[in-house]
């Protein structure tokens, strides 16, 4: 405890506050940077969806954002930028989605790909890594709230990956 700068004795006030707030105790374990099993489960969840939904689920947006990051690492730019037509980048992005799905060794990669709408791939290319100021401020507020949670040691912070869909005003948290 002394290594962390915490006193060796526990005061009565600290004990009282701990007991008062014990109902809010949660154990959160971190995960490796690229958690293979969690991503495989996410892809299986996409594949096991009964039908293609009207609104694109957050899991698919997460997969498409990973593909856009891979696109950026390999080409040095995000899809839909640098004056390249979106139709060309959409085909290129789709190849990266297929690459990510096949490298994850999911049992049925065709089923996963069948649930990814072409218009979602086109939307990732259309927005060109730009952020609307309204969405950026909303996500900034969420980040600020999480920082306050961590700095005050109150409440339970979000666990791992947070995805917000501005079209449907829905959010999801994924443990990766």
LUMMARSE-977167 format. One record per residue: y, x, z of N, C-alpha, C in turn; residue in three letters; residue number from 1. Coordinates in nm, 2 decimals. Each point is the difference from the previous one (the first is absolute). Layout:
<pases>
<<Y; X; Z>; <Y; X; Z>; <Y; X; Z>; 'ala'; NUM>
...
</pases>
This chain:
<pases>
<<-0.12; 0.08; 0.00>; <0.12; -0.08; 0.00>; <0.13; 0.09; 0.00>; 'unk'; 1>
<<-0.01; 0.11; 0.07>; <0.12; 0.09; 0.00>; <0.03; 0.06; -0.13>; 'unk'; 2>
<<-0.10; 0.01; -0.09>; <0.02; 0.06; -0.13>; <0.09; -0.10; -0.08>; 'unk'; 3>
<<-0.01; -0.13; 0.02>; <0.07; -0.10; -0.07>; <0.14; -0.03; 0.07>; 'unk'; 4>
<<0.03; 0.07; 0.11>; <0.12; -0.03; 0.07>; <0.00; -0.12; 0.09>; 'unk'; 5>
<<-0.12; -0.04; 0.04>; <-0.02; -0.12; 0.08>; <-0.02; 0.05; 0.14>; 'unk'; 6>
<<0.06; -0.07; 0.10>; <-0.02; 0.04; 0.14>; <-0.15; -0.02; 0.04>; 'unk'; 7>
<<-0.04; 0.09; 0.10>; <-0.14; -0.01; 0.04>; <-0.02; -0.12; 0.09>; 'unk'; 8>
<<0.10; -0.05; 0.06>; <-0.01; -0.12; 0.09>; <0.05; -0.12; -0.07>; 'unk'; 9>
<<-0.06; -0.11; 0.04>; <0.04; -0.13; -0.06>; <0.09; -0.08; 0.11>; 'unk'; 10>
<<0.12; -0.04; -0.04>; <0.08; -0.07; 0.09>; <-0.04; -0.14; 0.02>; 'unk'; 11>
<<0.04; -0.06; 0.10>; <-0.03; -0.14; 0.03>; <0.06; -0.09; -0.11>; 'unk'; 12>
<<0.12; 0.03; -0.04>; <0.07; -0.07; -0.11>; <-0.08; 0.00; -0.13>; 'unk'; 13>
<<-0.04; 0.12; -0.04>; <-0.08; 0.02; -0.12>; <-0.13; -0.08; 0.01>; 'unk'; 14>
<<-0.07; 0.00; 0.11>; <-0.12; -0.08; 0.02>; <0.03; -0.14; -0.01>; 'unk'; 15>
<<0.11; -0.05; 0.06>; <0.03; -0.14; -0.01>; <0.03; -0.04; -0.15>; 'unk'; 16>
<<0.08; 0.08; -0.07>; <0.02; -0.03; -0.14>; <-0.12; 0.00; -0.09>; 'unk'; 17>
<<-0.09; 0.09; 0.03>; <-0.13; 0.01; -0.07>; <-0.08; -0.13; 0.02>; 'unk'; 18>
<<-0.01; -0.04; 0.12>; <-0.08; -0.12; 0.04>; <0.06; -0.12; -0.07>; 'unk'; 19>
<<0.14; -0.01; 0.01>; <0.07; -0.11; -0.06>; <-0.03; -0.02; -0.15>; 'unk'; 20>
<<0.00; 0.12; -0.07>; <-0.02; -0.01; -0.14>; <-0.14; 0.04; -0.05>; 'unk'; 21>
<<-0.10; 0.00; 0.08>; <-0.13; 0.04; -0.04>; <-0.06; -0.10; -0.10>; 'unk'; 22>
<<0.04; -0.12; -0.01>; <-0.05; -0.09; -0.09>; <0.03; 0.04; -0.15>; 'unk'; 23>
<<0.10; 0.08; -0.01>; <0.04; 0.05; -0.14>; <-0.06; 0.13; -0.04>; 'unk'; 24>
<<-0.09; 0.05; 0.08>; <-0.06; 0.13; -0.04>; <-0.10; -0.02; -0.11>; 'unk'; 25>
<<0.02; 0.09; -0.10>; <-0.09; 0.00; -0.12>; <-0.04; 0.14; -0.03>; 'unk'; 26>
<<-0.12; 0.02; -0.04>; <-0.04; 0.14; -0.05>; <0.01; 0.00; -0.15>; 'unk'; 27>
<<0.07; 0.09; -0.05>; <0.01; 0.02; -0.14>; <-0.04; 0.14; -0.04>; 'unk'; 28>
<<-0.10; 0.01; -0.09>; <-0.05; 0.12; -0.04>; <0.05; 0.03; -0.14>; 'unk'; 29>
<<0.05; 0.12; -0.02>; <0.05; 0.04; -0.13>; <-0.12; 0.01; -0.10>; 'unk'; 30>
<<0.04; 0.01; -0.13>; <-0.11; 0.02; -0.10>; <0.04; 0.12; -0.08>; 'unk'; 31>
<<-0.10; 0.06; -0.07>; <0.04; 0.11; -0.09>; <0.09; -0.04; -0.11>; 'unk'; 32>
<<0.07; 0.10; -0.06>; <0.09; -0.03; -0.10>; <-0.06; -0.08; -0.12>; 'unk'; 33>
<<-0.11; 0.03; -0.05>; <-0.07; -0.08; -0.10>; <-0.13; -0.05; 0.06>; 'unk'; 34>
<<0.00; -0.11; 0.07>; <-0.12; -0.05; 0.05>; <-0.08; -0.07; -0.10>; 'unk'; 35>
<<-0.11; 0.06; -0.04>; <-0.08; -0.04; -0.11>; <-0.07; -0.13; 0.03>; 'unk'; 36>
<<-0.06; -0.02; 0.11>; <-0.07; -0.12; 0.04>; <0.09; -0.12; 0.00>; 'unk'; 37>
<<0.11; 0.01; 0.06>; <0.10; -0.12; 0.01>; <0.04; -0.04; -0.14>; 'unk'; 38>
<<0.03; 0.10; -0.09>; <0.04; -0.04; -0.13>; <-0.11; -0.06; -0.08>; 'unk'; 39>
<<-0.13; 0.04; 0.02>; <-0.11; -0.06; -0.06>; <-0.02; -0.14; 0.04>; 'unk'; 40>
<<0.02; -0.03; 0.13>; <0.00; -0.14; 0.06>; <0.11; -0.08; -0.07>; 'unk'; 41>
<<0.11; 0.05; -0.02>; <0.11; -0.07; -0.06>; <-0.03; -0.04; -0.14>; 'unk'; 42>
<<-0.06; 0.09; -0.07>; <-0.04; -0.03; -0.14>; <-0.11; -0.10; -0.01>; 'unk'; 43>
<<-0.10; 0.01; 0.10>; <-0.10; -0.10; 0.01>; <0.05; -0.14; 0.03>; 'unk'; 44>
<<0.10; 0.00; 0.08>; <0.07; -0.13; 0.04>; <0.06; -0.06; -0.13>; 'unk'; 45>
<<0.07; 0.08; -0.08>; <0.06; -0.05; -0.13>; <-0.11; -0.05; -0.09>; 'unk'; 46>
<<-0.12; 0.07; -0.01>; <-0.11; -0.04; -0.09>; <-0.06; -0.13; 0.05>; 'unk'; 47>
<<-0.01; -0.02; 0.13>; <-0.06; -0.12; 0.05>; <0.08; -0.12; 0.01>; 'unk'; 48>
<<0.13; 0.01; -0.05>; <0.08; -0.12; 0.00>; <-0.06; -0.10; -0.10>; 'unk'; 49>
<<0.00; -0.12; 0.04>; <-0.07; -0.11; -0.08>; <0.06; -0.01; -0.14>; 'unk'; 50>
<<0.13; 0.00; -0.02>; <0.06; -0.02; -0.13>; <0.13; 0.08; 0.00>; 'unk'; 51>
<<0.06; 0.01; -0.12>; <0.13; 0.06; -0.01>; <0.10; -0.09; 0.05>; 'unk'; 52>
<<0.08; 0.04; 0.10>; <0.10; -0.08; 0.07>; <0.13; -0.01; -0.08>; 'unk'; 53>
<<0.07; -0.11; 0.03>; <0.13; -0.02; -0.07>; <0.10; 0.11; 0.05>; 'unk'; 54>
<<0.01; 0.03; 0.13>; <0.08; 0.11; 0.05>; <-0.09; 0.12; 0.01>; 'unk'; 55>
<<0.06; 0.11; -0.03>; <-0.08; 0.13; 0.01>; <-0.01; 0.04; 0.15>; 'unk'; 56>
<<-0.12; 0.02; 0.05>; <-0.02; 0.04; 0.14>; <0.06; 0.14; 0.03>; 'unk'; 57>
<<0.04; 0.02; 0.12>; <0.06; 0.13; 0.04>; <-0.10; 0.12; -0.02>; 'unk'; 58>
<<-0.13; -0.03; 0.00>; <-0.10; 0.11; -0.02>; <0.01; 0.05; -0.14>; 'unk'; 59>
<<0.03; -0.08; -0.10>; <0.01; 0.04; -0.14>; <0.13; 0.08; -0.01>; 'unk'; 60>
<<0.11; -0.05; 0.06>; <0.13; 0.08; -0.01>; <-0.02; 0.14; 0.06>; 'unk'; 61>
<<-0.08; 0.00; 0.11>; <-0.02; 0.14; 0.06>; <-0.08; 0.09; -0.10>; 'unk'; 62>
<<-0.10; -0.06; -0.06>; <-0.07; 0.08; -0.10>; <0.09; 0.04; -0.12>; 'unk'; 63>
<<0.08; -0.09; -0.05>; <0.09; 0.04; -0.11>; <0.11; 0.10; 0.05>; 'unk'; 64>
<<0.04; 0.00; 0.12>; <0.10; 0.10; 0.05>; <-0.07; 0.13; 0.01>; 'unk'; 65>
<<-0.13; 0.01; 0.04>; <-0.07; 0.13; 0.00>; <-0.01; 0.05; -0.15>; 'unk'; 66>
<<-0.03; -0.09; -0.09>; <-0.01; 0.04; -0.14>; <0.13; 0.05; -0.05>; 'unk'; 67>
<<0.11; -0.06; 0.04>; <0.14; 0.04; -0.04>; <0.03; 0.14; 0.06>; 'unk'; 68>
<<-0.05; 0.03; 0.12>; <0.02; 0.13; 0.06>; <-0.08; 0.10; -0.08>; 'unk'; 69>
<<-0.12; -0.03; -0.04>; <-0.09; 0.09; -0.08>; <0.07; 0.03; -0.13>; 'unk'; 70>
<<0.06; -0.11; -0.06>; <0.07; 0.01; -0.13>; <0.11; 0.11; 0.02>; 'unk'; 71>
<<0.08; -0.02; 0.11>; <0.11; 0.09; 0.02>; <-0.04; 0.15; 0.03>; 'unk'; 72>
<<-0.11; 0.01; 0.07>; <-0.05; 0.14; 0.02>; <-0.05; 0.07; -0.13>; 'unk'; 73>
<<-0.06; -0.08; -0.09>; <-0.05; 0.06; -0.12>; <0.10; 0.01; -0.11>; 'unk'; 74>
<<0.10; -0.09; 0.00>; <0.10; 0.00; -0.11>; <0.14; 0.05; 0.04>; 'unk'; 75>
<<0.02; 0.01; 0.13>; <0.13; 0.04; 0.05>; <0.11; -0.10; 0.00>; 'unk'; 76>
<<-0.04; -0.13; -0.02>; <0.10; -0.11; 0.00>; <-0.08; -0.13; 0.03>; 'unk'; 77>
<<0.07; -0.10; 0.04>; <-0.06; -0.13; 0.03>; <-0.02; -0.08; -0.13>; 'unk'; 78>
<<-0.10; -0.09; 0.00>; <-0.01; -0.09; -0.12>; <0.12; -0.08; -0.02>; 'unk'; 79>
<<0.04; -0.02; -0.12>; <0.12; -0.08; -0.04>; <0.13; 0.07; 0.01>; 'unk'; 80>
<<0.00; 0.13; 0.02>; <0.12; 0.08; 0.00>; <0.00; 0.09; -0.12>; 'unk'; 81>
<<0.11; 0.07; -0.01>; <0.02; 0.11; -0.11>; <0.00; -0.06; -0.14>; 'unk'; 82>
<<0.03; -0.13; -0.02>; <0.02; -0.05; -0.13>; <-0.13; -0.03; -0.07>; 'unk'; 83>
<<-0.11; 0.02; 0.06>; <-0.13; -0.03; -0.06>; <-0.03; -0.15; 0.00>; 'unk'; 84>
<<-0.04; -0.07; -0.11>; <-0.02; -0.14; 0.01>; <-0.10; -0.04; 0.10>; 'unk'; 85>
<<0.02; -0.11; 0.07>; <-0.08; -0.05; 0.11>; <-0.15; -0.03; -0.05>; 'unk'; 86>
<<-0.01; -0.04; -0.13>; <-0.14; -0.03; -0.05>; <-0.08; 0.13; 0.00>; 'unk'; 87>
<<0.06; 0.11; -0.03>; <-0.08; 0.13; -0.01>; <-0.03; 0.04; 0.14>; 'unk'; 88>
<<0.10; -0.01; 0.09>; <-0.03; 0.04; 0.14>; <-0.10; -0.09; 0.07>; 'unk'; 89>
<<0.00; -0.13; -0.04>; <-0.09; -0.09; 0.06>; <-0.15; 0.03; -0.03>; 'unk'; 90>
<<-0.02; 0.05; -0.13>; <-0.13; 0.04; -0.04>; <-0.04; 0.13; 0.08>; 'unk'; 91>
<<0.09; 0.09; 0.01>; <-0.02; 0.12; 0.08>; <-0.03; -0.03; 0.14>; 'unk'; 92>
<<0.08; -0.09; 0.06>; <-0.02; -0.03; 0.14>; <-0.14; -0.07; 0.02>; 'unk'; 93>
<<-0.04; -0.08; -0.09>; <-0.13; -0.07; 0.01>; <-0.11; 0.10; 0.00>; 'unk'; 94>
<<0.01; 0.11; -0.08>; <-0.10; 0.10; 0.00>; <-0.01; 0.07; 0.13>; 'unk'; 95>
<<0.12; 0.02; 0.07>; <-0.01; 0.06; 0.13>; <-0.06; -0.10; 0.11>; 'unk'; 96>
<<0.02; -0.13; -0.02>; <-0.06; -0.10; 0.09>; <-0.15; 0.01; -0.02>; 'unk'; 97>
<<-0.05; 0.01; -0.12>; <-0.14; 0.01; -0.03>; <-0.05; 0.13; 0.06>; 'unk'; 98>
<<0.07; 0.11; -0.01>; <-0.04; 0.13; 0.05>; <-0.01; -0.01; 0.15>; 'unk'; 99>
<<0.09; -0.06; 0.07>; <0.00; -0.01; 0.15>; <-0.12; -0.09; 0.04>; 'unk'; 100>
<<-0.02; -0.11; -0.07>; <-0.12; -0.08; 0.03>; <-0.13; 0.07; -0.02>; 'unk'; 101>
<<-0.01; 0.07; -0.11>; <-0.13; 0.06; -0.03>; <-0.03; 0.12; 0.09>; 'unk'; 102>
<<0.11; 0.07; 0.05>; <-0.02; 0.11; 0.09>; <-0.03; -0.04; 0.14>; 'unk'; 103>
<<0.02; -0.13; 0.03>; <-0.03; -0.05; 0.14>; <-0.14; -0.03; 0.01>; 'unk'; 104>
<<-0.08; -0.01; -0.10>; <-0.14; -0.03; 0.00>; <-0.03; -0.14; 0.06>; 'unk'; 105>
<<0.09; -0.09; -0.03>; <-0.03; -0.14; 0.04>; <-0.11; -0.05; -0.08>; 'unk'; 106>
<<-0.08; -0.10; 0.06>; <-0.12; -0.04; -0.07>; <0.02; -0.08; -0.13>; 'unk'; 107>
<<0.11; -0.07; -0.01>; <0.02; -0.07; -0.13>; <0.15; 0.02; -0.05>; 'unk'; 108>
<<0.02; 0.11; -0.06>; <0.14; 0.03; -0.05>; <0.06; -0.10; -0.10>; 'unk'; 109>
<<-0.09; -0.06; -0.08>; <0.04; -0.10; -0.10>; <0.06; -0.13; 0.07>; 'unk'; 110>
<<-0.06; -0.03; 0.11>; <0.05; -0.12; 0.08>; <0.13; 0.02; 0.06>; 'unk'; 111>
<<0.03; 0.13; 0.04>; <0.13; 0.03; 0.06>; <0.10; -0.01; -0.11>; 'unk'; 112>
<<-0.03; 0.06; -0.12>; <0.10; 0.01; -0.11>; <0.02; -0.14; -0.05>; 'unk'; 113>
<<-0.10; -0.09; 0.01>; <0.02; -0.14; -0.05>; <0.10; -0.08; 0.08>; 'unk'; 114>
<<0.02; 0.04; 0.13>; <0.09; -0.07; 0.09>; <0.14; 0.06; -0.01>; 'unk'; 115>
<<0.03; 0.10; -0.07>; <0.13; 0.06; -0.01>; <0.07; -0.06; -0.12>; 'unk'; 116>
<<0.10; -0.08; 0.02>; <0.07; -0.07; -0.11>; <0.08; 0.10; -0.08>; 'unk'; 117>
<<0.00; -0.01; -0.13>; <0.08; 0.08; -0.09>; <0.15; -0.01; 0.03>; 'unk'; 118>
<<0.04; -0.12; 0.04>; <0.15; -0.01; 0.02>; <0.04; 0.08; 0.13>; 'unk'; 119>
<<-0.09; 0.02; 0.09>; <0.03; 0.08; 0.12>; <0.02; 0.15; -0.04>; 'unk'; 120>
<<-0.09; 0.05; -0.09>; <0.02; 0.13; -0.05>; <0.13; 0.02; -0.08>; 'unk'; 121>
<<0.03; -0.10; -0.08>; <0.13; 0.00; -0.08>; <0.12; -0.01; 0.10>; 'unk'; 122>
<<-0.02; -0.07; 0.11>; <0.11; -0.01; 0.10>; <0.03; 0.14; 0.06>; 'unk'; 123>
<<-0.11; 0.07; 0.03>; <0.02; 0.14; 0.06>; <0.08; 0.09; -0.10>; 'unk'; 124>
<<-0.03; -0.02; -0.13>; <0.07; 0.08; -0.10>; <0.14; -0.05; -0.02>; 'unk'; 125>
<<0.02; -0.13; 0.01>; <0.13; -0.05; -0.02>; <0.10; 0.04; 0.10>; 'unk'; 126>
<<-0.04; 0.00; 0.13>; <0.09; 0.03; 0.11>; <0.04; 0.15; 0.00>; 'unk'; 127>
<<-0.09; 0.09; -0.06>; <0.04; 0.14; -0.02>; <0.03; 0.07; 0.13>; 'unk'; 128>
<<-0.06; -0.02; 0.11>; <0.02; 0.06; 0.13>; <0.14; -0.03; 0.05>; 'unk'; 129>
<<0.06; -0.10; -0.05>; <0.13; -0.04; 0.06>; <-0.02; -0.10; 0.11>; 'unk'; 130>
<<0.09; -0.01; 0.09>; <-0.01; -0.10; 0.11>; <0.12; -0.08; 0.00>; 'unk'; 131>
<<-0.02; -0.13; 0.02>; <0.11; -0.09; 0.02>; <0.06; 0.03; 0.13>; 'unk'; 132>
<<0.13; -0.01; 0.01>; <0.07; 0.03; 0.13>; <-0.04; -0.09; 0.11>; 'unk'; 133>
<<-0.03; -0.13; -0.04>; <-0.04; -0.10; 0.10>; <-0.14; 0.04; 0.06>; 'unk'; 134>
<<-0.09; 0.04; -0.08>; <-0.13; 0.03; 0.05>; <0.00; 0.13; 0.07>; 'unk'; 135>
<<0.08; 0.10; -0.04>; <0.02; 0.13; 0.06>; <0.05; -0.02; 0.14>; 'unk'; 136>
<<0.10; -0.09; 0.02>; <0.06; -0.03; 0.13>; <-0.10; -0.07; 0.09>; 'unk'; 137>
<<-0.08; -0.09; -0.05>; <-0.10; -0.07; 0.08>; <-0.10; 0.10; 0.05>; 'unk'; 138>
<<-0.05; 0.08; -0.09>; <-0.10; 0.10; 0.04>; <0.06; 0.10; 0.10>; 'unk'; 139>
<<0.13; 0.04; -0.03>; <0.07; 0.09; 0.10>; <0.01; -0.06; 0.14>; 'unk'; 140>
<<0.02; -0.13; 0.00>; <0.01; -0.07; 0.13>; <-0.14; 0.00; 0.07>; 'unk'; 141>
<<-0.11; -0.02; -0.07>; <-0.13; 0.01; 0.05>; <-0.03; 0.14; 0.06>; 'unk'; 142>
<<0.04; 0.10; -0.08>; <-0.02; 0.14; 0.04>; <0.08; 0.02; 0.13>; 'unk'; 143>
<<0.12; -0.04; 0.01>; <0.09; 0.01; 0.12>; <-0.07; -0.06; 0.12>; 'unk'; 144>
<<-0.05; -0.12; -0.02>; <-0.07; -0.07; 0.11>; <-0.12; 0.08; 0.05>; 'unk'; 145>
<<-0.07; 0.06; -0.10>; <-0.12; 0.09; 0.04>; <0.04; 0.12; 0.08>; 'unk'; 146>
<<0.12; 0.06; -0.04>; <0.05; 0.12; 0.07>; <0.04; -0.04; 0.14>; 'unk'; 147>
<<0.06; -0.11; 0.02>; <0.04; -0.05; 0.13>; <-0.13; -0.02; 0.08>; 'unk'; 148>
<<-0.10; -0.06; -0.05>; <-0.13; -0.02; 0.07>; <-0.05; 0.13; 0.05>; 'unk'; 149>
<<0.00; 0.10; -0.09>; <-0.06; 0.13; 0.04>; <0.09; 0.07; 0.10>; 'unk'; 150>
<<0.13; 0.00; -0.02>; <0.09; 0.07; 0.09>; <0.01; -0.06; 0.14>; 'unk'; 151>
<<-0.02; -0.13; 0.01>; <0.01; -0.07; 0.13>; <-0.13; -0.02; 0.07>; 'unk'; 152>
<<-0.11; 0.04; -0.08>; <-0.14; -0.02; 0.05>; <-0.02; -0.15; 0.04>; 'unk'; 153>
<<0.06; -0.09; -0.07>; <-0.03; -0.14; 0.02>; <-0.06; -0.06; -0.12>; 'unk'; 154>
<<-0.08; -0.10; 0.02>; <-0.06; -0.08; -0.11>; <-0.10; 0.09; -0.08>; 'unk'; 155>
<<-0.07; -0.06; -0.09>; <-0.10; 0.08; -0.08>; <0.05; 0.02; -0.14>; 'unk'; 156>
<<0.01; 0.12; -0.04>; <0.06; 0.03; -0.14>; <-0.10; -0.04; -0.11>; 'unk'; 157>
<<0.04; -0.02; -0.12>; <-0.08; -0.03; -0.11>; <-0.11; 0.12; -0.01>; 'unk'; 158>
<<-0.11; -0.04; -0.04>; <-0.11; 0.10; -0.01>; <-0.03; 0.04; -0.14>; 'unk'; 159>
<<0.05; 0.10; -0.05>; <-0.03; 0.07; -0.12>; <0.09; -0.04; -0.12>; 'unk'; 160>
<<-0.05; -0.08; -0.09>; <0.07; -0.03; -0.13>; <0.05; -0.14; -0.01>; 'unk'; 161>
<<0.13; -0.01; -0.02>; <0.07; -0.13; -0.01>; <0.04; -0.03; -0.15>; 'unk'; 162>
<<-0.04; -0.11; -0.05>; <0.04; -0.04; -0.14>; <0.08; -0.13; 0.01>; 'unk'; 163>
<<0.12; 0.00; -0.07>; <0.08; -0.12; 0.00>; <0.01; -0.04; -0.15>; 'unk'; 164>
<<-0.03; -0.13; -0.03>; <0.02; -0.06; -0.13>; <0.12; -0.08; 0.00>; 'unk'; 165>
<<0.10; 0.05; -0.07>; <0.13; -0.08; -0.01>; <-0.01; -0.12; -0.08>; 'unk'; 166>
<<-0.09; -0.01; -0.09>; <-0.02; -0.13; -0.08>; <-0.04; -0.11; 0.08>; 'unk'; 167>
<<-0.10; 0.02; 0.09>; <-0.06; -0.11; 0.08>; <0.05; 0.00; 0.14>; 'unk'; 168>
<<0.08; 0.10; 0.04>; <0.04; 0.02; 0.14>; <-0.11; 0.01; 0.10>; 'unk'; 169>
<<-0.11; 0.07; -0.04>; <-0.11; 0.02; 0.08>; <-0.02; 0.15; 0.03>; 'unk'; 170>
<<-0.06; 0.03; 0.11>; <-0.02; 0.14; 0.04>; <-0.15; 0.01; 0.04>; 'unk'; 171>
<<-0.05; 0.12; 0.00>; <-0.13; 0.03; 0.05>; <-0.01; 0.14; 0.06>; 'unk'; 172>
<<-0.09; 0.02; 0.09>; <-0.02; 0.13; 0.06>; <-0.14; 0.04; -0.03>; 'unk'; 173>
<<-0.02; 0.12; -0.05>; <-0.13; 0.06; -0.03>; <-0.02; 0.12; 0.08>; 'unk'; 174>
<<-0.12; 0.01; 0.06>; <-0.04; 0.13; 0.06>; <-0.07; 0.08; -0.10>; 'unk'; 175>
<<0.06; 0.11; -0.03>; <-0.06; 0.09; -0.10>; <-0.05; 0.13; 0.06>; 'unk'; 176>
</pases>
